[in-house]
Amino acid sequence: MAATTHTVSNQAPPLVGHDVYGGDRALTEAVERHLAPGLLEEARQELGVLGLAAGSAQAQEWAAQANENPPKLRTHDRFGNRIDEVEFHPAWHRLLGKAVSSGLTDAWGRPGGHVRRAAGFFVWSQAEAGHGCPVSMTHAAVPALRTDPELAAEWEPRLTSHAYEEGLRPAAEKAGVLFGMGMTEKQGGSDVRANTTAARPLGGSGSGEYALTGHKWFCSAPMSDGFLVLAQAPGGLSCFLVPRVLADGTRNAFAIQRLKDKLGNRSNASSEVEFDGTWARLVGEEGRGVRTIIEMVAATRLDCVNGSAALVRQALTQAVHHAEHRSAFGARLVEQPLMRNVLADLALESEAATVLTMRLAAAYDAVQDHGDEQERAFLRLAVPAAKYWVTKRCTPAVAEALECLGGNGYVEESGLPRLLRESPLNSIWEGSGNVQALDVLRALQREPQALNAFLTEVGLARGADHRLDAAVKDLLTELADLEGVQARARRLVERMALVLQGSLLVRWAPPAVADAFCASRLGGDWGAAFGTLPHGLDLRAVVERARIAG
């Protein structure tokens, strides 16, 4: 058809060539707030480079290619030999290589490492989320391995390396390795104590070597170099390290049965695996598998919070960009009062999630760098509460942002459908909503110091906003009566998360943001959908803050 039939106008230009880090006021302020002054200049440079890469056309192309060409399972070679390999598109390796070279698996050994790494994960996840799974598990494996100093000395330098090497080879021959995790089984799911995979000791007493027989129902990133798995040893449920390739170069028994056909997260391979005499090394003590692996789980849960916050921020950025360039009914969409209300509401959700994510990362640094037991106790409640709430809010927020673009947002080329398919994942991975809520109850009932630390943190904003003060009072009333609490656990954890977010925003966000959050989320002057903020708030300032800075 002739090009003269119509002229393309009133379409937003591609959102490309921007600094994902430097353009995010809430994130950059959090880094400045939580890092020691002596670390800031180096961190700014690192994150600025990563932010420009995340906003580049190249990264967007890699993301599209990795998701349009999902991984393929190769169970056998052409001669019939079992190989159990997964083939990824080259774009996957480029995304993963950039993540590793940017230090996104290196938080545990450098001052301020968790804040720096969390900010980087937040930035680079906005380029593509699926490859964040092996990045997260590799990062999180370190504290579990530290229960065994010998294993930690061998593996930690490889896990925290900034070198990415694809392919299966003995770990000792690689400059850097990736780790996965295998906990759940068909019959138990989150109830890992129902696991039936058996671990039989090999060699003499105390050798630490075992043979595993059984299966794992969800094992993501199966081309990783090693896995932490749970299995039933003679002394009870225990944690084991399973390498894909043994020290002599032979392949460990690790039969990949099939890859999951998932709703989203298409670039990443999630598999079902069978163990049949699979060599494994005990991590920690027999019978203490959950206690050994729980620090890994806590770290991956924080990454679920981080990943969801990143998805919301990316979706919000797309929505604001579109509204700034699209006109309807005589004005740009961003100037239309109703659209401004929607965008401001989404911006509140995004900033609250971002600020909470970075506060949790700072707590990890306080524990790592200074042995701060108050912060350790705070994390015990704050992580599952944040995991419950922030991941729950991700899907409706992304869906609303997509709707801001209308039909343009529903088209695959916009990138928003991929974000929407990804959005439920973090609320399911590492324990779904009920699991998180029950974990909060467990901490409340068994670890009073955790509640004290949580309330101390919230109390730092006492007197700054009457709606926050009233919400804290209501929360204390809920906490005083734990009769039949399981049935209302979600309600309780939601209130805890909102009060914590409100406290952080009142202390650190601009008044317009804190006022709107407290009015809507804590004061109850809010509807059931986004775009229902009450009259009288400075929504223009809230939306302006959400724009890409610079």
Backbone hydrogen bonds, N-H to C=O, Kabsch-Sander energy under -0.5 kcal/mol:
donor,donor_aa,acceptor,acceptor_aa,energy
5,T,2,A,-1.5
6,H,3,A,-0.8
9,S,7,T,-0.6
16,V,14,P,-1.4
17,G,55,G,-3.0
18,H,55,G,-0.9
20,V,18,H,-0.8
20,V,51,G,-2.0
23,G,19,D,-2.0
24,D,21,Y,-1.9
25,R,23,G,-0.8
28,T,24,D,-2.6
29,E,25,R,-2.3
30,A,26,A,-1.6
31,V,27,L,-2.3
32,E,28,T,-2.2
33,R,29,E,-2.1
34,H,30,A,-2.4
35,L,31,V,-1.9
39,L,36,A,-2.3
40,L,36,A,-0.8
40,L,37,P,-0.8
41,E,37,P,-0.6
43,A,39,L,-2.0
44,R,40,L,-3.2
45,Q,41,E,-2.0
46,E,42,E,-2.5
47,L,43,A,-2.9
48,G,44,R,-2.3
49,V,45,Q,-2.2
50,L,46,E,-2.1
51,G,47,L,-2.7
52,L,48,G,-2.1
53,A,49,V,-1.9
54,A,50,L,-2.6
55,G,51,G,-1.5
56,S,53,A,-1.3
60,Q,56,S,-1.7
61,E,57,A,-2.1
62,W,58,Q,-2.5
63,A,59,A,-2.5
64,A,60,Q,-2.1
65,Q,61,E,-2.7
66,A,62,W,-2.8
67,N,63,A,-1.5
68,E,64,A,-2.5
69,N,65,Q,-1.4
72,K,87,E,-2.3
74,R,85,E,-3.5
75,T,73,L,-0.6
77,D,81,N,-2.5
80,G,77,D,-1.7
83,I,75,T,-2.8
84,D,75,T,-1.4
85,E,74,R,-2.5
87,E,72,K,-3.3
88,F,86,V,-0.5
89,H,69,N,-0.6
92,W,89,H,-1.4
93,H,89,H,-1.0
94,R,90,P,-1.8
95,L,91,A,-2.4
96,L,92,W,-2.6
97,G,93,H,-2.7
98,K,94,R,-2.1
99,A,95,L,-2.0
100,V,96,L,-2.5
101,S,97,G,-2.6
102,S,98,K,-1.3
103,G,100,V,-1.9
104,L,99,A,-2.0
106,D,103,G,-1.6
107,A,105,T,-0.6
110,R,107,A,-0.7
113,G,110,R,-2.0
116,R,112,G,-2.2
117,R,113,G,-2.4
118,A,114,H,-2.8
119,A,115,V,-2.4
120,G,116,R,-1.9
121,F,117,R,-2.8
122,F,118,A,-2.4
123,V,119,A,-2.1
124,W,120,G,-3.0
125,S,121,F,-2.1
126,Q,122,F,-0.6
126,Q,123,V,-1.0
127,A,124,W,-1.3
128,E,124,W,-1.3
132,G,129,A,-1.6
133,C,130,G,-1.6
135,V,131,H,-1.2
136,S,132,G,-2.7
137,M,133,C,-2.4
138,T,134,P,-2.3
139,H,135,V,-2.2
140,A,136,S,-2.5
141,A,137,M,-1.3
142,V,138,T,-0.5
142,V,139,H,-0.8
144,A,140,A,-0.6
145,L,141,A,-2.2
146,R,142,V,-1.7
147,T,144,A,-1.4
148,D,145,L,-2.1
152,A,145,L,-0.6
152,A,148,D,-2.7
153,A,149,P,-2.3
154,E,150,E,-1.4
155,W,151,L,-2.9
156,E,152,A,-2.3
158,R,155,W,-0.7
159,L,155,W,-2.3
160,T,156,E,-2.3
161,S,158,R,-0.7
165,E,163,A,-0.5
169,R,167,G,-0.7
173,E,170,P,-2.0
174,K,171,A,-1.8
177,V,158,R,-1.6
180,G,226,G,-2.5
182,G,228,L,-2.6
188,G,185,E,-0.8
189,G,185,E,-2.3
191,D,188,G,-2.1
192,V,190,S,-2.0
194,A,191,D,-2.0
195,N,192,V,-1.9
198,A,213,T,-2.7
199,A,232,Q,-2.7
200,R,198,A,-0.5
200,R,211,A,-2.8
202,L,209,E,-3.0
207,S,204,G,-1.7
210,Y,280,A,-2.6
211,A,200,R,-2.4
212,L,278,T,-2.6
213,T,198,A,-2.3
214,G,275,F,-2.4
216,K,273,V,-2.2
217,W,184,T,-1.9
218,F,184,T,-0.8
219,C,271,S,-2.2
221,A,269,A,-3.2
224,S,221,A,-1.8
225,D,178,L,-1.7
226,G,178,L,-1.3
227,F,242,V,-1.5
228,L,180,G,-1.8
229,V,227,F,-0.6
229,V,240,F,-2.4
230,L,182,G,-1.5
231,A,238,S,-2.2
232,Q,197,T,-3.8
233,A,231,A,-0.8
233,A,236,G,-2.3
236,G,233,A,-2.1
238,S,231,A,-3.0
239,C,283,V,-0.6
240,F,229,V,-2.6
241,L,281,R,-3.0
242,V,227,F,-3.0
242,V,240,F,-0.6
244,R,225,D,-2.3
245,V,225,D,-0.5
246,L,250,T,-3.0
249,G,246,L,-2.2
252,N,244,R,-2.7
254,F,252,N,-1.0
255,A,274,E,-2.0
256,I,254,F,-0.7
257,Q,255,A,-0.8
257,Q,272,E,-3.0
258,R,272,E,-0.9
260,K,270,S,-3.7
262,K,260,K,-1.1
268,N,265,N,-1.0
270,S,268,N,-0.5
271,S,219,C,-2.1
272,E,258,R,-2.0
273,V,216,K,-2.0
274,E,255,A,-2.3
275,F,214,G,-3.2
277,G,212,L,-1.4
278,T,212,L,-2.0
280,A,210,Y,-2.3
281,R,241,L,-2.2
282,L,208,G,-2.8
283,V,239,C,-2.9
284,G,282,L,-0.5
287,G,236,G,-0.7
288,R,285,E,-1.6
289,G,237,L,-2.7
292,T,288,R,-2.1
293,I,289,G,-2.4
294,I,290,V,-1.4
297,V,293,I,-2.1
298,A,294,I,-2.6
299,A,295,E,-1.9
300,T,296,M,-2.2
301,R,297,V,-2.2
302,L,298,A,-1.9
303,D,299,A,-1.6
304,C,300,T,-1.6
305,V,301,R,-1.9
306,N,302,L,-2.7
307,G,303,D,-3.4
308,S,304,C,-2.1
309,A,305,V,-2.4
310,A,306,N,-2.3
311,L,307,G,-2.1
312,V,308,S,-2.4
313,R,309,A,-2.3
314,Q,310,A,-2.6
315,A,311,L,-2.6
316,L,312,V,-2.7
317,T,313,R,-2.6
318,Q,314,Q,-2.0
319,A,315,A,-2.1
320,V,316,L,-2.9
321,H,317,T,-2.3
322,H,318,Q,-2.2
323,A,319,A,-2.5
324,E,320,V,-1.9
325,H,321,H,-1.0
325,H,322,H,-0.8
326,R,322,H,-1.6
328,A,331,A,-2.8
331,A,328,A,-1.1
333,L,326,R,-3.2
334,V,323,A,-2.1
335,E,332,R,-1.6
336,Q,332,R,-0.7
336,Q,333,L,-1.3
340,R,336,Q,-2.7
341,N,337,P,-1.8
342,V,338,L,-1.9
343,L,339,M,-2.8
344,A,340,R,-2.6
345,D,341,N,-2.2
346,L,342,V,-2.3
347,A,343,L,-2.4
348,L,344,A,-2.2
349,E,345,D,-1.8
350,S,346,L,-2.4
351,E,347,A,-2.8
352,A,348,L,-2.4
353,A,349,E,-1.8
354,T,350,S,-2.5
355,V,351,E,-2.8
356,L,352,A,-1.8
357,T,353,A,-2.3
358,M,354,T,-2.2
359,R,355,V,-1.8
360,L,356,L,-2.2
361,A,357,T,-1.9
362,A,358,M,-2.1
363,A,359,R,-1.7
364,Y,360,L,-1.9
365,D,361,A,-1.9
366,A,362,A,-2.1
367,V,363,A,-2.1
368,Q,364,Y,-2.7
369,D,365,D,-3.5
370,H,366,A,-1.4
371,G,367,V,-1.5
372,D,366,A,-1.6
373,E,371,G,-0.7
376,R,372,D,-1.6
377,A,373,E,-2.3
378,F,374,Q,-2.1
379,L,375,E,-2.4
380,R,376,R,-1.4
381,L,377,A,-0.8
381,L,378,F,-0.8
382,A,378,F,-2.8
383,V,379,L,-2.2
385,A,381,L,-1.9
386,A,382,A,-2.6
387,K,383,V,-3.0
388,Y,384,P,-2.4
389,W,385,A,-2.2
390,V,386,A,-2.3
391,T,386,A,-0.7
391,T,387,K,-0.9
392,K,388,Y,-1.0
393,R,389,W,-1.9
394,C,390,V,-0.7
395,T,391,T,-0.6
397,A,393,R,-1.7
398,V,394,C,-2.7
399,A,395,T,-2.6
400,E,396,P,-2.0
401,A,397,A,-2.3
402,L,398,V,-2.5
403,E,399,A,-1.9
404,C,400,E,-1.3
405,L,401,A,-0.7
405,L,402,L,-1.3
406,G,403,E,-1.6
408,N,405,L,-1.3
409,G,406,G,-0.9
410,Y,406,G,-0.9
411,V,407,G,-0.6
411,V,408,N,-0.6
414,S,411,V,-1.9
415,G,412,E,-1.8
419,L,415,G,-1.5
420,L,416,L,-2.7
421,R,417,P,-2.4
422,E,418,R,-1.7
423,S,419,L,-1.6
425,L,422,E,-1.7
427,S,424,P,-0.9
428,I,424,P,-0.6
428,I,425,L,-1.8
429,W,425,L,-2.8
431,G,428,I,-1.0
436,Q,432,S,-2.2
437,A,433,G,-2.5
438,L,434,N,-2.5
439,D,435,V,-1.8
440,V,436,Q,-2.2
441,L,437,A,-2.0
442,R,438,L,-2.4
443,A,439,D,-2.2
444,L,440,V,-2.5
445,Q,441,L,-2.3
446,R,442,R,-2.0
447,E,443,A,-2.6
450,A,447,E,-1.8
451,L,447,E,-0.9
452,N,448,P,-2.1
453,A,449,Q,-2.2
454,F,450,A,-2.3
455,L,451,L,-2.8
456,T,452,N,-2.1
457,E,453,A,-2.0
458,V,454,F,-2.3
459,G,455,L,-2.4
460,L,456,T,-0.6
460,L,457,E,-1.2
461,A,458,V,-1.6
462,R,459,G,-1.7
464,A,461,A,-2.1
469,D,465,D,-2.3
470,A,466,H,-2.1
471,A,467,R,-2.0
472,V,468,L,-2.4
473,K,469,D,-2.0
474,D,470,A,-2.3
475,L,471,A,-2.2
476,L,472,V,-2.4
477,T,473,K,-1.7
478,E,474,D,-2.1
479,L,475,L,-2.5
480,A,476,L,-1.4
481,D,477,T,-0.6
481,D,478,E,-1.0
482,L,480,A,-0.5
485,V,482,L,-1.6
487,A,484,G,-0.7
488,R,484,G,-0.5
488,R,485,V,-0.9
489,A,486,Q,-1.5
492,L,488,R,-2.2
493,V,489,A,-2.8
494,E,490,R,-2.5
495,R,491,R,-2.0
496,M,492,L,-2.1
497,A,493,V,-2.5
498,L,494,E,-2.4
499,V,495,R,-2.5
500,L,496,M,-2.2
501,Q,497,A,-2.6
502,G,498,L,-2.9
503,S,499,V,-2.4
504,L,500,L,-2.1
505,L,501,Q,-2.6
506,V,502,G,-2.5
507,R,503,S,-1.5
508,W,504,L,-2.1
509,A,505,L,-2.2
513,V,510,P,-0.7
514,A,510,P,-2.2
515,D,511,P,-2.9
516,A,512,A,-1.8
517,F,513,V,-2.4
518,C,514,A,-2.6
519,A,515,D,-2.4
520,S,516,A,-2.0
521,R,517,F,-2.4
522,L,517,F,-0.9
522,L,518,C,-0.7
523,G,518,C,-2.6
524,G,520,S,-0.7
525,D,519,A,-2.0
526,W,524,G,-1.6
532,T,529,A,-0.5
537,L,534,P,-0.7
539,L,537,L,-1.7
542,V,538,D,-1.3
543,V,539,L,-2.5
544,E,540,R,-2.5
545,R,541,A,-1.9
546,A,542,V,-1.1
547,R,543,V,-0.9
547,R,544,E,-0.7
549,A,23,G,-1.9
